């Protein structure tokens, strides 16, 4: 059974949580927070050197010693005019998408 009051409380909790995260996420997207770059371990002797070089060139962020693709190039659409136009066309203020 679903109660409207419970839904509102949950929604308020989610909004409060997101509001707490916003400043940090903005700093991350703006490049004020930088994570170390992941590189394949030197113990991966079976990895082709060309592949290892390519992976290192991607500059994938590292979190807790592991590559984090969720953060890879986060916010870079801002420097790509075509992508920014597409996003602005999809996500319009005061309109549902």
N, CA, C and O atoms as a CHARMM CRD file, in Angstrom:
* protein
*
  388
    1    1 UNK  N      0.84400  -1.17200   0.00000 PROA 1      0.00000
    2    1 UNK  CA     0.00000   0.00000   0.00000 PROA 1      0.00000
    3    1 UNK  C      0.89600   1.24500   0.00000 PROA 1      0.00000
    4    1 UNK  O      1.92400   1.27100   0.67700 PROA 1      0.00000
    5    2 UNK  N      0.51600   2.24600  -0.73800 PROA 2      0.00000
    6    2 UNK  CA     1.31700   3.45600  -0.87900 PROA 2      0.00000
    7    2 UNK  C      0.55900   4.63500  -0.26700 PROA 2      0.00000
    8    2 UNK  O     -0.61500   4.85900  -0.56400 PROA 2      0.00000
    9    3 UNK  N      1.25200   5.38100   0.59100 PROA 3      0.00000
   10    3 UNK  CA     0.63900   6.53700   1.22600 PROA 3      0.00000
   11    3 UNK  C      1.25500   7.80500   0.67100 PROA 3      0.00000
   12    3 UNK  O      2.47600   7.92300   0.56800 PROA 3      0.00000
   13    4 UNK  N      0.39800   8.75400   0.31400 PROA 4      0.00000
   14    4 UNK  CA     0.88600  10.00400  -0.24800 PROA 4      0.00000
   15    4 UNK  C      1.84300  10.70700   0.70700 PROA 4      0.00000
   16    4 UNK  O      2.85800  11.24900   0.27000 PROA 4      0.00000
   17    5 UNK  N      1.54500  10.70900   1.97600 PROA 5      0.00000
   18    5 UNK  CA     2.40100  11.35100   2.96000 PROA 5      0.00000
   19    5 UNK  C      3.79100  10.73200   2.99200 PROA 5      0.00000
   20    5 UNK  O      4.79100  11.43900   3.11300 PROA 5      0.00000
   21    6 UNK  N      3.84700   9.41300   2.88400 PROA 6      0.00000
   22    6 UNK  CA     5.13900   8.71900   2.88100 PROA 6      0.00000
   23    6 UNK  C      5.92000   9.08000   1.62300 PROA 6      0.00000
   24    6 UNK  O      7.13300   9.27900   1.68400 PROA 6      0.00000
   25    7 UNK  N      5.23600   9.16700   0.48000 PROA 7      0.00000
   26    7 UNK  CA     5.89200   9.55200  -0.76000 PROA 7      0.00000
   27    7 UNK  C      6.45500  10.96700  -0.65900 PROA 7      0.00000
   28    7 UNK  O      7.57400  11.22700  -1.10000 PROA 7      0.00000
   29    8 UNK  N      5.68500  11.87100  -0.08400 PROA 8      0.00000
   30    8 UNK  CA     6.14400  13.25000   0.07500 PROA 8      0.00000
   31    8 UNK  C      7.36300  13.32400   0.98800 PROA 8      0.00000
   32    8 UNK  O      8.30600  14.06700   0.71600 PROA 8      0.00000
   33    9 UNK  N      7.33900  12.55200   2.06800 PROA 9      0.00000
   34    9 UNK  CA     8.46400  12.55000   3.00100 PROA 9      0.00000
   35    9 UNK  C      9.71700  12.00600   2.31900 PROA 9      0.00000
   36    9 UNK  O     10.80900  12.54800   2.48700 PROA 9      0.00000
   37   10 UNK  N      9.55100  10.94200   1.55700 PROA 10     0.00000
   38   10 UNK  CA    10.69200  10.36200   0.84000 PROA 10     0.00000
   39   10 UNK  C     11.22400  11.35000  -0.18600 PROA 10     0.00000
   40   10 UNK  O     12.43500  11.53000  -0.31000 PROA 10     0.00000
   41   11 UNK  N     10.33700  11.98100  -0.91100 PROA 11     0.00000
   42   11 UNK  CA    10.73800  12.96500  -1.91200 PROA 11     0.00000
   43   11 UNK  C     11.48300  14.12600  -1.25300 PROA 11     0.00000
   44   11 UNK  O     12.49000  14.59700  -1.78000 PROA 11     0.00000
   45   12 UNK  N     10.99500  14.57900  -0.11900 PROA 12     0.00000
   46   12 UNK  CA    11.67400  15.65600   0.60900 PROA 12     0.00000
   47   12 UNK  C     13.06000  15.22200   1.06600 PROA 12     0.00000
   48   12 UNK  O     14.01000  16.00300   1.00600 PROA 12     0.00000
   49   13 UNK  N     13.17800  13.96800   1.52700 PROA 13     0.00000
   50   13 UNK  CA    14.48700  13.44600   1.93600 PROA 13     0.00000
   51   13 UNK  C     15.45900  13.39500   0.76300 PROA 13     0.00000
   52   13 UNK  O     16.63000  13.74600   0.90000 PROA 13     0.00000
   53   14 UNK  N     14.96500  12.95500  -0.38500 PROA 14     0.00000
   54   14 UNK  CA    15.80700  12.87600  -1.58400 PROA 14     0.00000
   55   14 UNK  C     16.25500  14.26800  -1.99700 PROA 14     0.00000
   56   14 UNK  O     17.42900  14.47400  -2.30900 PROA 14     0.00000
   57   15 UNK  N     15.34300  15.21800  -2.00400 PROA 15     0.00000
   58   15 UNK  CA    15.69400  16.59900  -2.36600 PROA 15     0.00000
   59   15 UNK  C     16.72100  17.18700  -1.39500 PROA 15     0.00000
   60   15 UNK  O     17.65700  17.86900  -1.81100 PROA 15     0.00000
   61   16 UNK  N     16.54100  16.91900  -0.11700 PROA 16     0.00000
   62   16 UNK  CA    17.48700  17.43100   0.88800 PROA 16     0.00000
   63   16 UNK  C     18.86900  16.81100   0.67000 PROA 16     0.00000
   64   16 UNK  O     19.88500  17.50000   0.77100 PROA 16     0.00000
   65   17 UNK  N     18.90300  15.52100   0.37300 PROA 17     0.00000
   66   17 UNK  CA    20.17200  14.83500   0.11700 PROA 17     0.00000
   67   17 UNK  C     20.86500  15.41800  -1.10800 PROA 17     0.00000
   68   17 UNK  O     22.06800  15.67700  -1.08200 PROA 17     0.00000
   69   18 UNK  N     20.10600  15.62400  -2.18100 PROA 18     0.00000
   70   18 UNK  CA    20.68200  16.18500  -3.40800 PROA 18     0.00000
   71   18 UNK  C     21.17100  17.60700  -3.20800 PROA 18     0.00000
   72   18 UNK  O     22.19400  17.99600  -3.77200 PROA 18     0.00000
   73   19 UNK  N     20.45800  18.38100  -2.41800 PROA 19     0.00000
   74   19 UNK  CA    20.88900  19.75400  -2.13600 PROA 19     0.00000
   75   19 UNK  C     22.23500  19.76300  -1.40700 PROA 19     0.00000
   76   19 UNK  O     23.07200  20.63400  -1.64300 PROA 19     0.00000
   77   20 UNK  N     22.43600  18.77800  -0.51400 PROA 20     0.00000
   78   20 UNK  CA    23.71900  18.67800   0.18900 PROA 20     0.00000
   79   20 UNK  C     24.84800  18.33700  -0.78200 PROA 20     0.00000
   80   20 UNK  O     25.97400  18.81000  -0.62200 PROA 20     0.00000
   81   21 UNK  N     24.54400  17.51700  -1.78500 PROA 21     0.00000
   82   21 UNK  CA    25.56100  17.08500  -2.74300 PROA 21     0.00000
   83   21 UNK  C     25.89000  18.13600  -3.80000 PROA 21     0.00000
   84   21 UNK  O     26.99700  18.13800  -4.33900 PROA 21     0.00000
   85   22 UNK  N     24.96200  19.01400  -4.10000 PROA 22     0.00000
   86   22 UNK  CA    25.13300  19.96200  -5.21200 PROA 22     0.00000
   87   22 UNK  C     26.45000  20.73400  -5.19100 PROA 22     0.00000
   88   22 UNK  O     27.14100  20.76200  -6.20900 PROA 22     0.00000
   89   23 UNK  N     26.82800  21.36000  -4.07700 PROA 23     0.00000
   90   23 UNK  CA    28.07300  22.14400  -4.10700 PROA 23     0.00000
   91   23 UNK  C     29.29600  21.29400  -4.44800 PROA 23     0.00000
   92   23 UNK  O     30.15600  21.72000  -5.21800 PROA 23     0.00000
   93   24 UNK  N     29.37200  20.10200  -3.88000 PROA 24     0.00000
   94   24 UNK  CA    30.52100  19.23200  -4.15100 PROA 24     0.00000
   95   24 UNK  C     30.50100  18.74800  -5.59700 PROA 24     0.00000
   96   24 UNK  O     31.54300  18.71400  -6.25100 PROA 24     0.00000
   97   25 UNK  N     29.33300  18.37500  -6.09900 PROA 25     0.00000
   98   25 UNK  CA    29.23200  17.92700  -7.48700 PROA 25     0.00000
   99   25 UNK  C     29.59700  19.05300  -8.45300 PROA 25     0.00000
  100   25 UNK  O     30.24500  18.81300  -9.47100 PROA 25     0.00000
  101   26 UNK  N     29.18600  20.27400  -8.13500 PROA 26     0.00000
  102   26 UNK  CA    29.53900  21.40800  -8.99600 PROA 26     0.00000
  103   26 UNK  C     31.05300  21.61000  -9.01200 PROA 26     0.00000
  104   26 UNK  O     31.63500  21.85300 -10.06900 PROA 26     0.00000
  105   27 UNK  N     31.68900  21.51000  -7.85200 PROA 27     0.00000
  106   27 UNK  CA    33.15100  21.64700  -7.79000 PROA 27     0.00000
  107   27 UNK  C     33.83000  20.54500  -8.60000 PROA 27     0.00000
  108   27 UNK  O     34.84400  20.78300  -9.25500 PROA 27     0.00000
  109   28 UNK  N     33.26400  19.33900  -8.55100 PROA 28     0.00000
  110   28 UNK  CA    33.81300  18.21800  -9.30700 PROA 28     0.00000
  111   28 UNK  C     33.68600  18.46100 -10.80500 PROA 28     0.00000
  112   28 UNK  O     34.64600  18.26300 -11.55000 PROA 28     0.00000
  113   29 UNK  N     32.52300  18.88300 -11.24500 PROA 29     0.00000
  114   29 UNK  CA    32.28400  19.14300 -12.66600 PROA 29     0.00000
  115   29 UNK  C     33.12000  20.31400 -13.16100 PROA 29     0.00000
  116   29 UNK  O     33.61300  20.29700 -14.28900 PROA 29     0.00000
  117   30 UNK  N     33.28200  21.33300 -12.31800 PROA 30     0.00000
  118   30 UNK  CA    34.07300  22.51000 -12.70200 PROA 30     0.00000
  119   30 UNK  C     35.57200  22.23900 -12.70200 PROA 30     0.00000
  120   30 UNK  O     36.35700  23.07300 -13.15100 PROA 30     0.00000
  121   31 UNK  N     35.96800  21.06800 -12.19800 PROA 31     0.00000
  122   31 UNK  CA    37.38400  20.71000 -12.18900 PROA 31     0.00000
  123   31 UNK  C     38.12900  21.15000 -10.94300 PROA 31     0.00000
  124   31 UNK  O     39.35300  21.03900 -10.88200 PROA 31     0.00000
  125   32 UNK  N     37.39700  21.65400  -9.93700 PROA 32     0.00000
  126   32 UNK  CA    38.04100  22.06800  -8.69100 PROA 32     0.00000
  127   32 UNK  C     38.45500  20.86400  -7.84300 PROA 32     0.00000
  128   32 UNK  O     39.36400  20.95600  -7.01800 PROA 32     0.00000
  129   33 UNK  N     37.77700  19.73700  -8.05700 PROA 33     0.00000
  130   33 UNK  CA    38.13200  18.48900  -7.38000 PROA 33     0.00000
  131   33 UNK  C     38.67900  17.56000  -8.44800 PROA 33     0.00000
  132   33 UNK  O     38.02800  17.32800  -9.46700 PROA 33     0.00000
  133   34 UNK  N     39.86800  17.02900  -8.22200 PROA 34     0.00000
  134   34 UNK  CA    40.50500  16.16300  -9.20900 PROA 34     0.00000
  135   34 UNK  C     40.87400  14.83500  -8.54900 PROA 34     0.00000
  136   34 UNK  O     41.48700  14.80600  -7.48200 PROA 34     0.00000
  137   35 UNK  N     40.49500  13.75200  -9.19600 PROA 35     0.00000
  138   35 UNK  CA    40.84500  12.42500  -8.70500 PROA 35     0.00000
  139   35 UNK  C     42.13600  11.95900  -9.36300 PROA 35     0.00000
  140   35 UNK  O     42.46900  12.39800 -10.46300 PROA 35     0.00000
  141   36 UNK  N     42.85900  11.07300  -8.69500 PROA 36     0.00000
  142   36 UNK  CA    44.03500  10.51500  -9.35700 PROA 36     0.00000
  143   36 UNK  C     43.61000   9.73000 -10.59100 PROA 36     0.00000
  144   36 UNK  O     42.47100   9.27600 -10.69000 PROA 36     0.00000
  145   37 UNK  N     44.52700   9.57900 -11.51600 PROA 37     0.00000
  146   37 UNK  CA    44.23600   8.86200 -12.76500 PROA 37     0.00000
  147   37 UNK  C     44.61300   7.40400 -12.59500 PROA 37     0.00000
  148   37 UNK  O     45.69300   7.07800 -12.10200 PROA 37     0.00000
  149   38 UNK  N     43.70100   6.52600 -13.01200 PROA 38     0.00000
  150   38 UNK  CA    43.94600   5.09100 -12.95000 PROA 38     0.00000
  151   38 UNK  C     44.85700   4.67600 -14.09500 PROA 38     0.00000
  152   38 UNK  O     44.71400   5.15100 -15.22100 PROA 38     0.00000
  153   39 UNK  N     45.78100   3.79500 -13.79900 PROA 39     0.00000
  154   39 UNK  CA    46.60900   3.18300 -14.83600 PROA 39     0.00000
  155   39 UNK  C     46.64300   1.68800 -14.56900 PROA 39     0.00000
  156   39 UNK  O     46.60400   1.25100 -13.41900 PROA 39     0.00000
  157   40 UNK  N     46.71600   0.90800 -15.63700 PROA 40     0.00000
  158   40 UNK  CA    46.79000  -0.54400 -15.43900 PROA 40     0.00000
  159   40 UNK  C     48.00700  -0.87800 -14.57700 PROA 40     0.00000
  160   40 UNK  O     49.06600  -0.26800 -14.72100 PROA 40     0.00000
  161   41 UNK  N     47.84700  -1.83700 -13.69200 PROA 41     0.00000
  162   41 UNK  CA    48.95600  -2.17800 -12.79900 PROA 41     0.00000
  163   41 UNK  C     50.10500  -2.80400 -13.57500 PROA 41     0.00000
  164   41 UNK  O     49.90800  -3.45800 -14.59800 PROA 41     0.00000
  165   42 UNK  N     51.28500  -2.58900 -13.07000 PROA 42     0.00000
  166   42 UNK  CA    52.47300  -3.15100 -13.71400 PROA 42     0.00000
  167   42 UNK  C     52.48800  -4.67000 -13.58400 PROA 42     0.00000
  168   42 UNK  O     53.25200  -5.35200 -14.26700 PROA 42     0.00000
  169   43 UNK  N     51.64400  -5.19000 -12.70800 PROA 43     0.00000
  170   43 UNK  CA    51.54600  -6.63700 -12.52700 PROA 43     0.00000
  171   43 UNK  C     50.75600  -7.29500 -13.65800 PROA 43     0.00000
  172   43 UNK  O     50.75600  -8.52100 -13.77700 PROA 43     0.00000
  173   44 UNK  N     50.08400  -6.49600 -14.48600 PROA 44     0.00000
  174   44 UNK  CA    49.30100  -7.03200 -15.60600 PROA 44     0.00000
  175   44 UNK  C     50.22700  -7.31800 -16.77200 PROA 44     0.00000
  176   44 UNK  O     50.14700  -6.66000 -17.80900 PROA 44     0.00000
  177   45 UNK  N     51.09900  -8.29000 -16.60900 PROA 45     0.00000
  178   45 UNK  CA    52.09500  -8.59700 -17.63800 PROA 45     0.00000
  179   45 UNK  C     51.46200  -9.15100 -18.90700 PROA 45     0.00000
  180   45 UNK  O     52.05700  -9.09200 -19.98300 PROA 45     0.00000
  181   46 UNK  N     50.25400  -9.69100 -18.77600 PROA 46     0.00000
  182   46 UNK  CA    49.60500 -10.25600 -19.95800 PROA 46     0.00000
  183   46 UNK  C     48.96500  -9.17100 -20.83400 PROA 46     0.00000
  184   46 UNK  O     48.50300  -9.45900 -21.93800 PROA 46     0.00000
  185   47 UNK  N     48.93700  -7.94500 -20.35300 PROA 47     0.00000
  186   47 UNK  CA    48.31900  -6.84500 -21.09500 PROA 47     0.00000
  187   47 UNK  C     49.27500  -6.32800 -22.16500 PROA 47     0.00000
  188   47 UNK  O     50.43000  -6.00500 -21.88600 PROA 47     0.00000
  189   48 UNK  N     48.77300  -6.25800 -23.38800 PROA 48     0.00000
  190   48 UNK  CA    49.55000  -5.73500 -24.51300 PROA 48     0.00000
  191   48 UNK  C     49.97800  -4.30100 -24.17900 PROA 48     0.00000
  192   48 UNK  O     49.14400  -3.50800 -23.74100 PROA 48     0.00000
  193   49 UNK  N     51.24500  -3.95000 -24.37100 PROA 49     0.00000
  194   49 UNK  CA    51.72300  -2.59400 -24.05300 PROA 49     0.00000
  195   49 UNK  C     50.95200  -1.49100 -24.78100 PROA 49     0.00000
  196   49 UNK  O     50.75400  -0.40800 -24.22800 PROA 49     0.00000
  197   50 UNK  N     50.51800  -1.75600 -26.01100 PROA 50     0.00000
  198   50 UNK  CA    49.73800  -0.74600 -26.74600 PROA 50     0.00000
  199   50 UNK  C     48.39900  -0.49900 -26.04600 PROA 50     0.00000
  200   50 UNK  O     47.93700   0.63800 -25.95500 PROA 50     0.00000
  201   51 UNK  N     47.79100  -1.56300 -25.56000 PROA 51     0.00000
  202   51 UNK  CA    46.50800  -1.42600 -24.85200 PROA 51     0.00000
  203   51 UNK  C     46.72600  -0.68100 -23.53600 PROA 51     0.00000
  204   51 UNK  O     45.93600   0.19100 -23.17300 PROA 51     0.00000
  205   52 UNK  N     47.78700  -1.02300 -22.83100 PROA 52     0.00000
  206   52 UNK  CA    48.09700  -0.33700 -21.57000 PROA 52     0.00000
  207   52 UNK  C     48.32000   1.15500 -21.79800 PROA 52     0.00000
  208   52 UNK  O     47.85900   1.98300 -21.01200 PROA 52     0.00000
  209   53 UNK  N     49.01900   1.49300 -22.86100 PROA 53     0.00000
  210   53 UNK  CA    49.26200   2.89700 -23.19800 PROA 53     0.00000
  211   53 UNK  C     47.94500   3.60000 -23.52400 PROA 53     0.00000
  212   53 UNK  O     47.70400   4.72500 -23.08500 PROA 53     0.00000
  213   54 UNK  N     47.09900   2.92200 -24.30200 PROA 54     0.00000
  214   54 UNK  CA    45.79600   3.50100 -24.65400 PROA 54     0.00000
  215   54 UNK  C     44.95100   3.73400 -23.40000 PROA 54     0.00000
  216   54 UNK  O     44.36500   4.80400 -23.23100 PROA 54     0.00000
  217   55 UNK  N     44.89000   2.73100 -22.52600 PROA 55     0.00000
  218   55 UNK  CA    44.10700   2.87000 -21.29600 PROA 55     0.00000
  219   55 UNK  C     44.62100   4.03100 -20.44400 PROA 55     0.00000
  220   55 UNK  O     43.83000   4.80000 -19.89700 PROA 55     0.00000
  221   56 UNK  N     45.92200   4.15600 -20.33600 PROA 56     0.00000
  222   56 UNK  CA    46.49500   5.26200 -19.56700 PROA 56     0.00000
  223   56 UNK  C     46.15300   6.60700 -20.21000 PROA 56     0.00000
  224   56 UNK  O     45.92900   7.59300 -19.50800 PROA 56     0.00000
  225   57 UNK  N     46.11300   6.64800 -21.54700 PROA 57     0.00000
  226   57 UNK  CA    45.82900   7.90700 -22.24800 PROA 57     0.00000
  227   57 UNK  C     44.38700   8.37600 -22.04500 PROA 57     0.00000
  228   57 UNK  O     44.08700   9.55300 -22.25000 PROA 57     0.00000
  229   58 UNK  N     43.50100   7.47700 -21.64800 PROA 58     0.00000
  230   58 UNK  CA    42.10000   7.84900 -21.41700 PROA 58     0.00000
  231   58 UNK  C     41.92100   8.67900 -20.14900 PROA 58     0.00000
  232   58 UNK  O     40.90700   9.35600 -19.97600 PROA 58     0.00000
  233   59 UNK  N     42.91400   8.62000 -19.27000 PROA 59     0.00000
  234   59 UNK  CA    42.88900   9.37600 -18.02300 PROA 59     0.00000
  235   59 UNK  C     41.59800   9.11900 -17.23900 PROA 59     0.00000
  236   59 UNK  O     40.87400  10.04600 -16.87700 PROA 59     0.00000
  237   60 UNK  N     41.33600   7.85100 -16.99100 PROA 60     0.00000
  238   60 UNK  CA    40.15100   7.43400 -16.24700 PROA 60     0.00000
  239   60 UNK  C     40.38900   7.70300 -14.76200 PROA 60     0.00000
  240   60 UNK  O     41.41700   7.29700 -14.21800 PROA 60     0.00000
  241   61 UNK  N     39.45200   8.38400 -14.10300 PROA 61     0.00000
  242   61 UNK  CA    39.62500   8.65700 -12.67200 PROA 61     0.00000
  243   61 UNK  C     39.70400   7.36100 -11.86500 PROA 61     0.00000
  244   61 UNK  O     39.11500   6.34100 -12.22300 PROA 61     0.00000
  245   62 UNK  N     40.44000   7.43700 -10.78000 PROA 62     0.00000
  246   62 UNK  CA    40.64200   6.28700  -9.90500 PROA 62     0.00000
  247   62 UNK  C     40.00800   6.58700  -8.55400 PROA 62     0.00000
  248   62 UNK  O     40.27400   7.62900  -7.95500 PROA 62     0.00000
  249   63 UNK  N     39.17600   5.67900  -8.08000 PROA 63     0.00000
  250   63 UNK  CA    38.55100   5.82100  -6.77300 PROA 63     0.00000
  251   63 UNK  C     38.79300   4.54200  -5.99900 PROA 63     0.00000
  252   63 UNK  O     38.42900   3.45800  -6.45600 PROA 63     0.00000
  253   64 UNK  N     39.39200   4.65700  -4.85400 PROA 64     0.00000
  254   64 UNK  CA    39.70500   3.49900  -4.01100 PROA 64     0.00000
  255   64 UNK  C     40.51900   2.46000  -4.77700 PROA 64     0.00000
  256   64 UNK  O     40.33200   1.25600  -4.60100 PROA 64     0.00000
  257   65 UNK  N     41.42500   2.94100  -5.63000 PROA 65     0.00000
  258   65 UNK  CA    42.32000   2.05400  -6.35500 PROA 65     0.00000
  259   65 UNK  C     41.73500   1.39800  -7.58700 PROA 65     0.00000
  260   65 UNK  O     42.39500   0.58400  -8.23100 PROA 65     0.00000
  261   66 UNK  N     40.50300   1.74400  -7.92100 PROA 66     0.00000
  262   66 UNK  CA    39.84200   1.12400  -9.07300 PROA 66     0.00000
  263   66 UNK  C     39.39600   2.18600 -10.06900 PROA 66     0.00000
  264   66 UNK  O     39.08500   3.31200  -9.68100 PROA 66     0.00000
  265   67 UNK  N     39.36200   1.82800 -11.36700 PROA 67     0.00000
  266   67 UNK  CA    38.90100   2.79700 -12.36400 PROA 67     0.00000
  267   67 UNK  C     37.42200   3.11600 -12.14600 PROA 67     0.00000
  268   67 UNK  O     36.63900   2.22700 -11.81000 PROA 67     0.00000
  269   68 UNK  N     37.03800   4.37400 -12.33400 PROA 68     0.00000
  270   68 UNK  CA    35.66100   4.78800 -12.14400 PROA 68     0.00000
  271   68 UNK  C     35.16300   5.45000 -13.42600 PROA 68     0.00000
  272   68 UNK  O     35.41900   6.62900 -13.67100 PROA 68     0.00000
  273   69 UNK  N     34.45300   4.68000 -14.23400 PROA 69     0.00000
  274   69 UNK  CA    33.96900   5.19800 -15.52500 PROA 69     0.00000
  275   69 UNK  C     32.81700   6.17700 -15.36000 PROA 69     0.00000
  276   69 UNK  O     32.55800   6.97900 -16.25600 PROA 69     0.00000
  277   70 UNK  N     32.12400   6.12500 -14.23000 PROA 70     0.00000
  278   70 UNK  CA    31.04600   7.07200 -13.99600 PROA 70     0.00000
  279   70 UNK  C     31.56700   8.50600 -13.96300 PROA 70     0.00000
  280   70 UNK  O     30.88600   9.43400 -14.40100 PROA 70     0.00000
  281   71 UNK  N     32.77700   8.67700 -13.44000 PROA 71     0.00000
  282   71 UNK  CA    33.36200  10.01500 -13.34000 PROA 71     0.00000
  283   71 UNK  C     34.19300  10.39500 -14.56200 PROA 71     0.00000
  284   71 UNK  O     34.64300  11.53600 -14.67300 PROA 71     0.00000
  285   72 UNK  N     34.39800   9.46400 -15.46800 PROA 72     0.00000
  286   72 UNK  CA    35.25100   9.71700 -16.64100 PROA 72     0.00000
  287   72 UNK  C     34.63700  10.80600 -17.52200 PROA 72     0.00000
  288   72 UNK  O     33.50600  10.67700 -17.99100 PROA 72     0.00000
  289   73 UNK  N     35.38900  11.86000 -17.73600 PROA 73     0.00000
  290   73 UNK  CA    34.97000  13.00500 -18.56000 PROA 73     0.00000
  291   73 UNK  C     33.65700  13.63100 -18.09800 PROA 73     0.00000
  292   73 UNK  O     32.89900  14.17000 -18.90300 PROA 73     0.00000
  293   74 UNK  N     33.40000  13.55400 -16.80600 PROA 74     0.00000
  294   74 UNK  CA    32.19400  14.15200 -16.23900 PROA 74     0.00000
  295   74 UNK  C     32.20200  15.65200 -16.48900 PROA 74     0.00000
  296   74 UNK  O     33.16300  16.33600 -16.13500 PROA 74     0.00000
  297   75 UNK  N     31.14700  16.16300 -17.09000 PROA 75     0.00000
  298   75 UNK  CA    31.02200  17.59500 -17.33400 PROA 75     0.00000
  299   75 UNK  C     31.68400  18.09000 -18.59900 PROA 75     0.00000
  300   75 UNK  O     31.62700  19.28600 -18.88300 PROA 75     0.00000
  301   76 UNK  N     32.31700  17.21100 -19.37600 PROA 76     0.00000
  302   76 UNK  CA    33.03200  17.67700 -20.56400 PROA 76     0.00000
  303   76 UNK  C     32.10600  18.08400 -21.70300 PROA 76     0.00000
  304   76 UNK  O     32.55700  18.69700 -22.67100 PROA 76     0.00000
  305   77 UNK  N     30.81600  17.75500 -21.60400 PROA 77     0.00000
  306   77 UNK  CA    29.89700  18.18900 -22.66600 PROA 77     0.00000
  307   77 UNK  C     29.86400  19.70400 -22.77400 PROA 77     0.00000
  308   77 UNK  O     29.53500  20.25000 -23.82700 PROA 77     0.00000
  309   78 UNK  N     30.20400  20.38100 -21.68700 PROA 78     0.00000
  310   78 UNK  CA    30.17600  21.85100 -21.69500 PROA 78     0.00000
  311   78 UNK  C     31.15300  22.43800 -22.70500 PROA 78     0.00000
  312   78 UNK  O     30.96100  23.55500 -23.18500 PROA 78     0.00000
  313   79 UNK  N     32.19000  21.69300 -23.02200 PROA 79     0.00000
  314   79 UNK  CA    33.17000  22.20500 -23.99000 PROA 79     0.00000
  315   79 UNK  C     32.89000  21.69600 -25.39800 PROA 79     0.00000
  316   79 UNK  O     33.65200  21.99500 -26.31700 PROA 79     0.00000
  317   80 UNK  N     31.82300  20.93900 -25.58800 PROA 80     0.00000
  318   80 UNK  CA    31.44600  20.42500 -26.89800 PROA 80     0.00000
  319   80 UNK  C     30.13100  21.07900 -27.30200 PROA 80     0.00000
  320   80 UNK  O     29.07700  20.74200 -26.76300 PROA 80     0.00000
  321   81 UNK  N     30.18800  22.00700 -28.24500 PROA 81     0.00000
  322   81 UNK  CA    29.02700  22.80400 -28.63500 PROA 81     0.00000
  323   81 UNK  C     27.87600  21.92300 -29.12300 PROA 81     0.00000
  324   81 UNK  O     26.72200  22.18000 -28.78000 PROA 81     0.00000
  325   82 UNK  N     28.16600  20.90100 -29.90700 PROA 82     0.00000
  326   82 UNK  CA    27.12400  20.03100 -30.45700 PROA 82     0.00000
  327   82 UNK  C     26.40800  19.28400 -29.33100 PROA 82     0.00000
  328   82 UNK  O     25.17800  19.22500 -29.30500 PROA 82     0.00000
  329   83 UNK  N     27.17400  18.71700 -28.40800 PROA 83     0.00000
  330   83 UNK  CA    26.55400  17.99300 -27.29600 PROA 83     0.00000
  331   83 UNK  C     25.75000  18.92700 -26.40400 PROA 83     0.00000
  332   83 UNK  O     24.66600  18.57000 -25.94300 PROA 83     0.00000
  333   84 UNK  N     26.27300  20.11100 -26.16400 PROA 84     0.00000
  334   84 UNK  CA    25.55400  21.05400 -25.31500 PROA 84     0.00000
  335   84 UNK  C     24.21800  21.44500 -25.94600 PROA 84     0.00000
  336   84 UNK  O     23.21200  21.55400 -25.24500 PROA 84     0.00000
  337   85 UNK  N     24.19800  21.65700 -27.25900 PROA 85     0.00000
  338   85 UNK  CA    22.93600  21.98200 -27.94900 PROA 85     0.00000
  339   85 UNK  C     21.93300  20.84800 -27.81500 PROA 85     0.00000
  340   85 UNK  O     20.74800  21.07600 -27.57200 PROA 85     0.00000
  341   86 UNK  N     22.42400  19.61800 -27.97800 PROA 86     0.00000
  342   86 UNK  CA    21.53200  18.46100 -27.84500 PROA 86     0.00000
  343   86 UNK  C     20.93600  18.38700 -26.44900 PROA 86     0.00000
  344   86 UNK  O     19.73300  18.18500 -26.28400 PROA 86     0.00000
  345   87 UNK  N     21.80000  18.55500 -25.43400 PROA 87     0.00000
  346   87 UNK  CA    21.31600  18.49400 -24.06000 PROA 87     0.00000
  347   87 UNK  C     20.35000  19.63000 -23.75500 PROA 87     0.00000
  348   87 UNK  O     19.33600  19.41800 -23.09100 PROA 87     0.00000
  349   88 UNK  N     20.65000  20.81400 -24.22500 PROA 88     0.00000
  350   88 UNK  CA    19.74600  21.94400 -23.99300 PROA 88     0.00000
  351   88 UNK  C     18.40000  21.72600 -24.66400 PROA 88     0.00000
  352   88 UNK  O     17.37900  22.22400 -24.19000 PROA 88     0.00000
  353   89 UNK  N     18.39300  20.98800 -25.76000 PROA 89     0.00000
  354   89 UNK  CA    17.15300  20.68400 -26.45900 PROA 89     0.00000
  355   89 UNK  C     16.35200  19.61700 -25.71900 PROA 89     0.00000
  356   89 UNK  O     15.12400  19.59400 -25.79700 PROA 89     0.00000
  357   90 UNK  N     17.04200  18.73800 -25.00500 PROA 90     0.00000
  358   90 UNK  CA    16.37300  17.66200 -24.27300 PROA 90     0.00000
  359   90 UNK  C     15.90900  18.14200 -22.90700 PROA 90     0.00000
  360   90 UNK  O     14.75200  17.94700 -22.53500 PROA 90     0.00000
  361   91 UNK  N     16.80500  18.76500 -22.16700 PROA 91     0.00000
  362   91 UNK  CA    16.51400  19.19800 -20.80300 PROA 91     0.00000
  363   91 UNK  C     16.24600  20.70000 -20.78700 PROA 91     0.00000
  364   91 UNK  O     17.16900  21.50900 -20.68600 PROA 91     0.00000
  365   92 UNK  N     14.98300  21.05100 -20.88700 PROA 92     0.00000
  366   92 UNK  CA    14.60200  22.45300 -20.91800 PROA 92     0.00000
  367   92 UNK  C     13.97800  22.83500 -19.57300 PROA 92     0.00000
  368   92 UNK  O     13.12900  22.10700 -19.05900 PROA 92     0.00000
  369   93 UNK  N     14.39000  23.96000 -19.00300 PROA 93     0.00000
  370   93 UNK  CA    13.81200  24.39100 -17.72500 PROA 93     0.00000
  371   93 UNK  C     12.30200  24.51700 -17.82600 PROA 93     0.00000
  372   93 UNK  O     11.77000  24.95700 -18.84500 PROA 93     0.00000
  373   94 UNK  N     11.62400  24.13000 -16.77200 PROA 94     0.00000
  374   94 UNK  CA    10.16600  24.23700 -16.65100 PROA 94     0.00000
  375   94 UNK  C      9.39900  23.37000 -17.64500 PROA 94     0.00000
  376   94 UNK  O      8.20900  23.59600 -17.86500 PROA 94     0.00000
  377   95 UNK  N     10.05700  22.38500 -18.24700 PROA 95     0.00000
  378   95 UNK  CA     9.38500  21.45100 -19.14800 PROA 95     0.00000
  379   95 UNK  C      9.76600  20.04000 -18.75700 PROA 95     0.00000
  380   95 UNK  O     10.90000  19.77600 -18.35800 PROA 95     0.00000
  381   96 UNK  N      8.81200  19.13700 -18.87600 PROA 96     0.00000
  382   96 UNK  CA     9.10100  17.71800 -18.61300 PROA 96     0.00000
  383   96 UNK  C      9.68800  17.12000 -19.87300 PROA 96     0.00000
  384   96 UNK  O      9.27200  17.47000 -20.97700 PROA 96     0.00000
  385   97 UNK  N     10.64900  16.22000 -19.72500 PROA 97     0.00000
  386   97 UNK  CA    11.24400  15.58000 -20.88900 PROA 97     0.00000
  387   97 UNK  C     10.72900  14.17400 -21.03200 PROA 97     0.00000
  388   97 UNK  O     11.11600  13.46600 -21.96100 PROA 97     0.00000
